[in-house]
Amino acid sequence: MPNKISTHFHRTEFACNCGCGFDTVDVDTLDVLEAVRTHFGKPVVVNSGCRCPEYNAKVGGAPNSQHTLGRAADIRVQGVEPDDVHDWLAANFPTASLGRYQTFTHVDTRTHGPARW
């Protein structure tokens, strides 16, 4: 895979799903995801990373979503329950914003947080 941007991630994993080319992920967000990968020792799948405003609106994202700034990722850790990922992040990254969902965990590094839902 081209464009490796960290030990375990490639830029293409964060690209907007509409194909527009927006794929610039915030370094703080990337650092959090690297820590998740290292801690659990299992692949981290980015369901949704960067979103252009048009795609974000199409998928029902919040108007000021951190995804549109490249500061958010909805992730799954292979073989790990989303609640366990969320709880580990909450304990180890208290300034990160987190969303708990049935099949994934949202994490972002907004500057006006943290937010929890």
C-alpha positions in Angstrom: 0.0 0.0 0.0 1.5 3.4 -0.9 1.7 6.5 1.2 2.5 5.0 4.6 2.1 7.9 7.1 2.9 6.0 10.3 4.1 2.6 11.5 0.7 0.9 11.0 -1.3 3.3 8.7 -1.5 4.4 5.1 -3.0 7.6 3.9 -5.5 5.7 1.7 -7.1 4.3 4.9 -8.3 7.8 5.8 -9.5 9.0 2.4 -13.0 10.3 1.9 -15.2 7.5 0.8 -16.7 9.6 -2.1 -13.4 9.5 -4.0 -12.7 13.3 -3.9 -9.2 12.8 -2.7 -9.4 14.4 0.7 -7.1 12.2 2.8 -5.1 14.5 5.2 -5.4 13.2 8.7 -4.4 15.2 11.8 -1.2 14.0 13.4 -2.8 14.0 16.9 -5.6 11.7 15.7 -3.0 9.5 14.0 -1.0 9.3 17.2 -4.1 8.1 19.1 -4.8 5.4 16.5 -1.2 4.2 16.6 -1.6 3.9 20.4 -4.7 1.8 19.9 -3.0 -0.5 17.4 0.0 -0.9 19.7 -2.0 -1.5 22.9 -4.4 -4.1 21.4 -1.8 -5.6 19.1 -4.5 -6.1 16.4 -5.3 -4.3 13.1 -7.3 -1.1 13.4 -9.8 -0.7 10.6 -10.8 2.9 9.7 -14.5 2.8 8.7 -14.6 6.5 8.1 -11.8 9.0 8.3 -11.7 12.2 6.3 -15.0 13.4 4.8 -15.5 16.3 2.4 -18.4 18.5 3.4 -20.6 17.1 0.6 -20.0 13.5 1.6 -20.4 14.3 5.3 -23.8 15.8 4.5 -24.7 12.8 2.4 -24.0 10.4 5.2 -25.8 12.5 7.8 -22.7 13.8 9.6 -22.9 16.7 12.0 -22.5 20.0 10.0 -19.2 20.9 11.9 -18.0 17.3 12.0 -14.4 16.7 13.0 -14.3 14.3 10.0 -14.4 17.3 7.7 -11.2 18.6 9.4 -9.3 15.3 9.2 -9.4 15.1 13.0 -11.7 12.1 13.4 -11.9 8.4 12.7 -14.6 5.8 13.2 -12.7 2.6 13.9 -13.0 -1.1 14.6 -10.2 -3.2 16.2 -10.3 -6.7 14.8 -11.5 -9.1 17.5 -12.1 -6.4 20.2 -15.5 -5.2 21.3 -16.1 -1.5 20.6 -17.0 -0.9 24.3 -13.5 -2.2 25.2 -11.9 0.1 22.7 -13.9 3.1 23.9 -13.1 2.3 27.6 -9.4 2.0 26.9 -9.4 5.3 25.0 -11.3 7.1 27.7 -8.9 5.9 30.4 -5.7 6.6 28.4 -6.7 9.7 26.3 -8.9 11.8 28.5 -8.7 14.8 26.2 -9.9 12.8 23.1 -13.5 13.1 22.1 -15.2 9.7 21.9 -18.4 8.2 20.6 -19.7 4.8 21.6 -21.5 2.9 18.9 -22.6 -0.7 18.6 -20.1 -1.7 15.9 -17.4 0.9 16.1 -15.8 3.6 18.2 -15.5 7.3 17.1 -12.4 9.1 18.2 -11.4 12.7 17.4 -8.9 15.3 18.6 -11.0 18.4 18.5 -9.5 21.4 20.2 -12.8 22.3 22.1 -13.4 19.1 23.9 -13.5 16.5 25.0 -17.0 15.5 24.0 -18.4 12.2 24.9 -21.5 10.4 23.6 
